[in-house]
Amino acid sequence: MVAAIAVQGYWEPHTSSIDFCEANYRFTPYVAELLNSVSSLPIALCGAWAWAYTPRPYSAWPRFVLCWLAFIAIGLGSAAFHGTLRRTAQAFDEVPMVVANLVFVFCLLRPSEVHSRKLASGLGVAALILVVGYVIYEAYAVFVFMYGTVVVYSLVESWRRAFSYVASASPNASVLRKLWYYGISTYGVGFVLWVTDHVVCAQLGVGHLHILWHAFGCMGTLIFVLLLLGLTADADGFQVQLRWLRCLQLPIMPFLELSKDGGNTNGHSDSSKKVA
């Protein structure tokens, strides 16, 4: 029955290199995977929200602007990908994910002004090579390898920087380490759900854990970017505080508040509580 509905879908035949577990065109003939598509849109909204709450001066720094623009692009690209299952839409989802990881590496390394152009050029060439490889080898496994390799590097290097001897001497050490734990653990839960979704689908033919991967992967990555921001602010001599936007006393969205010499650089009212 599912196959019969899929043939009638508006975007058929689908050309993506992978078809997820959600039944195609189950709810409407115009959207291939409605639940996966709709659950992608909050990723874009989170990117826009986090950009708006990024404290000055970093909200205007190109590296962090690119981080949040990548969030928006990934959210919209993922919605288009799941909505159409077309190869072009898949590229609009996955290419920004690969490129965003390289932007994260740039933020993580915090190059000096002298070396920033060289590093940006090197990462730009790497991004071009990865994108060309992605286009030539139209296989989901190639994307997973490229994406996963940089994720593992970012995980290890961010741990080294957050837990190093230099970081230990910083008054922001506790906040930076919490950001690392929160970000990596949240993303890790999402990754387990993503893998489980594939396994369950292969065994049972049904499953909707990919929706939760969107939620946990988004939040884990958002907190990781806050860690990158916190590491940068710490190096610039700011005091870093982790705060949460709350709804009914429940923490729903994290953001950073920076201060130096008693001043507040955020421009937001202090309506949330510092994480213990």
Secondary structure, 3 states (H helix, E strand, C coil): CHHHHHHCCCCCCCCCCCCCCCCCCCCCCCCCCHHHHHCCHHHHHHHHHHHHCCCCCHHHCHHHHHHHHHHHHHHHHHHHHHHHCCHHHHHHHHHHHHHHHHHHHHHHHCCCHHHHHHHHHHHHHHHHHHHHHHHHCCCHHHHHHHHHHHHHHHHHHHHHHHCCHHHHCCCCHHHHHHHHHHHHHHHHHHHHHHHHHHHHHHHHCCCCHHHHHHHHHHHHHHHHHHHHHHHHHHHCCCEEEEEEEEECCEEEEEEEEEEECCEECCCCCCCCCECC
